Amino acid sequence: MIRKIIKLMLILACMGSIFSLSSDTADASSQKSHFVIVRVTESFLGRSLSSKEEKYYTKHFVKIVRKSAHFSLYFILGLLVLSFCMEYMELSWRSMILSLFVVFLYACSDEVHQLFIAGRSGEVLDVFIDTCGGFFSVIVYNCYYRVRRRYYEQKKAAS
């Protein structure tokens, strides 16, 4: 029972994080993206960037960072939702589709939510990227589950 509660709390925390990030105004969201791009680039290069370099890297990597954030957050959400579903049913097409459907619905609600935030917009492309993140997590979880099950079956047969 405690596992189910923890998993549900993790799902709600992930959804809360997504909601919080989506609640940022366009300027605040851009500043976060800018910060990530500059810090990662500086870490990679091992030095501070000039303002001209900051503008260059920010301009060229902002879309990649933003879309990667969408994909990653919904990848995590997909893992959490499928893991929670597995508390009630076996891994099957039904559980995977249910998990993906939850991710899709939350992605849609997130984009609708952004319509009400200053300078933000809801985008179908973002729903697609979010759903792809969830889809990929379901595939990874499925592969991991099957490999793990096969390992334990072989270990049990060898005993």
MIVEX-468550 format. One record per residue: residue in three letters; x, y, z of N, C-alpha, C, CB in turn. Coordinates in steps of 0.2 Angstrom, whole numbers, plus 5000, padded with zeros to 4 digits. Glycine has a CB too. Layout:
N
ALAXYZXYZXYZXYZ...
This chain:
159
MET500449945000500050005000500450065000499550005006ILE501050065004501450125004501750134998501950115010ARG501950084994502250094987501850134983502450024984LYS501150114983500650144979500650214980499950114979ILE500650234987500550304989501150344987500450314996ILE501750314987502350344985502350364978503050304987LYS502150304974502150314967501650374965501950254963LEU501150374968500650424966500850494968499950414970MET501250494974501550564976502050584971501850554983LEU502450534968502950554963502650584957503450494962ILE502050544955501750574949501450644950501150524947LEU501150654956500950724957501450774957500550724963ALA502050754960502650794960502850814953503150764965CYS502950764949503150774942502650824939503150704938MET501950804939501450854936501550924939500750824937GLY501650924946501650994949502251034946501750984956SER502850994945503451024942503251054935504050984942ILE502951014931502751034924502351094925502450974920PHE501851094929501351144930501751214932500751124935SER502151204936502551264939502951294933503051244945LEU503351254929503751274924503251304919504151224921SER502651284917502251304912501951374915501651254911SER501951384921501651444924502051504923501451434931ASP502751494922503151554920502951594915503951524919THR503051654915502951704909503451684904502951774911ALA503351714898503751704893504451724894503551734886ASP504551784898505251814900505551764905505151884902ALA505151744910505451704915505751634912504951684921SER505351604907505451544904506151554900504851514900SER506151604896506751624892507351634896506651684888GLN507251664902507851674907508151604909507651714912LYS507651554911507851494913508251454907507251454915SER507951454901508251424896508951454894507851434889HIS509051524895509651554894510151534899509551634894PHE509951534905510351514911510651434909510051514917VAL510251394908510451324906510951324901509851274905ILE510751354895511251354889511951384891510951394884VAL511951434895512551474896512951424901512451544899ARG512651404906513051364911513251294908512551344917VAL512851264904513151204901513651214896512551164897THR513651264892514151284887514751304891513951344883GLU514751344896515351364900515651304903515151414906SER515251254906515551194909515851154903514951154912PHE515551144897515851104892516551134890515351104886LEU516551204889517151244886517651254892516951304883GLY517451254898517851264903518051334904518551224902ARG517651374902517851454903517151494903518251474898SER517151554905516651594904516551624897516651654909LEU515851634896515751654889515651734889515051624886SER515851764883515751834882515051844881516251864876SER514851904881514151924880513951904873513951994881LYS514451914868514251894861514251824860514851924857GLU514651784864514551714863513951684867515151674867GLU513751714872513051704876512551704871512951744882LYS512451764867511951774862511951724857512051844859TYR512551704854512651654849512351594851513351654847TYR512651564857512351494859511651494861512851474865THR511451554864510751554866510251554860510551614870LYS510451594855510051594849510051524845510351644844HIS510651484845510651424842510351364846511351414840PHE510351364852510251304856509551314860510751294861VAL509251374860508651384864508051334862508351454863LYS507951324856507451274854507551204856507351274846ILE508251184855508451114857508351104865509151104855VAL508551154869508451144876507751144878508851204879ARG507351184875506651184877506251124875506251244873LYS506351104869506051034867506350974870506151034859SER506950974872507250924876506950924883508050934876ALA506850984886506550984892505850954892506451054895HIS505450974887504750944886504850864886504450964880PHE505250844881505350764880505550734887505850754875SER506050764890506250734897505750734902506950774899LEU505450784903504950784909504350734907504650854909TYR504150734901503650684900503850614899503250704893PHE504550604898504850534898504750514906505550544896ILE504950554910504950544917504150524919505250594922LEU503750574917503050564919502750494916502650624916GLY502950474910502750414907503050354912503050404900LEU503650354914503950304918503550294924504650314919LEU503350354927503050354934502350324933503050424937VAL501950354928501250324927501250254926500950364921LEU501750224921501750154920501850114926502150144914SER502350144930502550104936501950104941503150144939PHE501550154941500950154945500450104943500650224946CYS500350104936499850064933500049984935499850074926MET500649974935500949904936500749884943501649904935GLU500549934947500349914954499649874954500349974959TYR499249894949498649864948498549814943498149924947MET498949814938498849764932499549744930498449794926GLU499549694926500149664923500349714917500149594920LEU501049704915501249744909500949714903502049744909SER500549754900500249734894500149794889499549694895TRP499849784883499649834879499149884882499349814872ARG498749854886498249894890498549944895497749854894SER499049924899499349964904499750014900499749924908MET500149994895500550044891500150094888500950004886ILE499550074885499150124881498850174887498550094877LEU498650144892498350184898498850234900498050144903SER499450214901499950264903500050314898500650224905LEU500150294892500250344886499650394886500350314880PHE499050374887498450414887498450464892497850374887VAL498650444898498750494904499250544902498950454910VAL499850524899500350574897500050624892500950534895PHE499750594887499450634882498950684885499150594876LEU498450664889498050714892498350764896497550674896TYR498850744900499150794904499550844899499650764909ALA499850824894500150864889499650914886500550824883CYS499050894884498550934881498350984887497950894879SER498250964893498051014898498551064899497850974904ASP499251044899499751084900499851144894500451044900GLU499651124888499651174883499051224883499651134876VAL498551194885497951234887498051284892497351194888HIS498451264898498551304903499051364901498951264909GLN499551344896499951394894499651454890500551364890LEU499051444887498651494884498451554888498051464881PHE498451534895498251584900498851624903497751554905ILE499451604901500051634904500351694899500551584905ALA500551744902500751804898501351784893500951864902GLY501251794887501751784882501851714880502451804885ARG501451664883501551594881500951574876501551554888SER501051514873500551494869500551414869500751514861GLY499951384868499951314867500051294860499151294869GLU500551244860500751214853500651144853501451234852VAL500351124847500251054845500851014845499851054839LEU501451054842502051014842502350994849502551064839ASP502151044854502451024861502050964863502351084865VAL501350954862500950894864501250834861500250904862PHE501450844854501750784851502450764854501850804843ILE502850814855503550804859503450774865503950864859ASP502950794869502850774876502550694876502250814879THR502150684871501850614870502350574868501250614865CYS502850594863503450554861503850534867503850594856GLY503950584872504350574878504050514882504450634882GLY503350524883502950464886503050404883502250484887PHE502950404876502950344872503650304873502850354864PHE504150344872504850314873504950284880505350374871SER504650324885504750294892504450224892504550344897VAL503850224889503450154889503850104886502750164886ILE504150114880504550074877505150044881504750094870VAL505550094884506050084888505850044894506450144891TYR505350054897505050024903504949954901504450054906ASN504549944895504349874893505049834892503949884886CYS505549864888506149824887506449804894506649864883TYR506549854898506849834905506449784908506849904909TYR505849784908505449734912505549664909504649754912ARG505549664903505549594899506249564900505449604892VAL506749604900507449584901507549564908507949644899ARG507249604913507349584920506949514921507049644924ARG506349514919505949454920506349394917505249454916ARG506549394911506949344908507549324912507149364901TYR507949374915508449354919508249314925508849424921TYR507749334928507549304934507249234933506949344938GLU506949224927506749154925507249114924506249164919GLN507849134920508449094919508749084926508849134914LYS508849124930509149114937508749064941509149184941LYS508049064940507649024944507748954941506949044944ALA507748944934507848884931508548854932507748894923ALA509048894933509648864935509748844942510248924933SER509348864946509348844953509048774954508948884958
